[in-house]
Amino acid sequence: MKAVSSSSPMLGASQPATATALMVRSGRSEWQSSCAILTSKVISQEQSESLPVPPIPGGFDHLNGHNSAAARVPGMNLVPIEKSDSNPLVPQHCHQPQKPLTMTDLSPAPMHGSNLRVAYQGVPGAYSEAAAGKAYPYCQAIPCDQFEVAFQAVELWISDRAVLPVENSLGGSIHRNYDLLLRHRLHIVGEVQLPVHHCLLALPGVRKEFLTRVISHPQGLAQCEHTLTKLGLNVAREAVDDTAGAAEFIAANNLRDTAAIASARAADIYGLEILEDGIQDDASNVTRFVMLAREPIIPRTDRPFKTSIVFAHEKGTSVLFKVLSAFAFRDISLTKIESRPNHNRPIRLVDDANVGTAKHFEYMFYVDFEASMAEARAQNALAEVQEFTSFLRVLGSYPMDMTPWSPSSSTSS
């Protein structure tokens, strides 16, 4: 429904300025109530004509009628709405009764559910897609061919969230995403941990002894390294962009000498067979994903929270123990510490007249700790950390993933 304006045919042509002034003077609640009544009356006109309409105190009792509304509201010279095919204000389905607008209809789209667009790296069937579905059930998952594209999709409002992996229990950290967290201005608003169940996939009818290579994401290859050797597969191992993309590549090119390491769902999507099920080196194989948004969430204390920060110092690692002691003295547990090269200053030269020039590598330090930024101990710890660092940034303070977990036979769901 369009907003009523001074040029609307529903306002009397003789007094447009007076009607507009009346709308400005009316309170927000009265105006919303008027819109709701107007919508209800226009849509259900056929029914309302044959029924008596009780007066509405202080409002309009028949906005699409001929008399009392204009009499009680000065300046609202309302004209009748005639039923005709040419009148755009009366839709074709106007004979069906519909409920009036409410505040729920005017509120923003929900942050969960089918209206939320979530970017992930990979193609359908990737573990990142499954993580996006676990983080935001019934969301609209948007595949991206690179990690950085997923970051940019959120920044450019193409998607509302991004769900990206940061570490795996077997393969370690995904360093690319740590670097991108610093490069982009997105905020971590949550985390999700997904059990990873790898399968060896090939085209129907292909036997393991005829394989000459296995392709997958580098993390997938690393997580199945020992199992592939135990299977006696004397094959080349090649890295591709993602696990499900490996399955898609085999199916698209009809490669009968190549297998992929991917999920059981990828086999279903791309028409492959599972040659070996559960080939990860450790059944307790978990990947941790972070949920990214343009705006941070408000930290709370009513449930376990985790906070992620990144910092650096001009004197390198010499102050690292002081930073860590700020958390230890306040009984704050660290769940992750990761060092990455400081791209702005990768090497620091130290001249000593006695021993010469020393070259020290410079690092950025990523730290996750179990505390909410709403807690005084976390605020005090970061205030102390700031005294010892030349750079400090909070990447996010967000709820921890506390869902029960046990090794699963499949992640196809």
Secondary structure, 3 states (H helix, E strand, C coil): CCCCCCCCCCCCCCCHHHHHHHHHHCCHHHHHHHHHHHHHHHHCHHHHHCCCCCCCCCCCCCCCCCCHHHHHCCCCCCCCCCCCCCCCCCCCCCCCCCCCCCHHHHCCCCCCCCCCEEEEECCCCCHHHHHHHHHCCCCEEEEECCHHHHHHHHHCCCCCEEEEEEEECCCEECHHHHHHHHHCCCEEEEEEEEECCCEEEECCCCCHHHCCEEEECHHHHHHCHHHHHHCCCCCEEEECCCHHHHHHHHHHHCCCCEEEEECHHHHHHHCCEEEEECCCCCCCCEEEEEEEECCCCCCCCCCCEEEEEEEECCCHHHHHHHHHHHHHCCCCCEEEEEEEECCCCCEEEEEECCCEEEEEECEEEEEEECCCCCCHHHHHHHHHHHHHCCEEEEEEEEECCCCCCCCCCCCCC
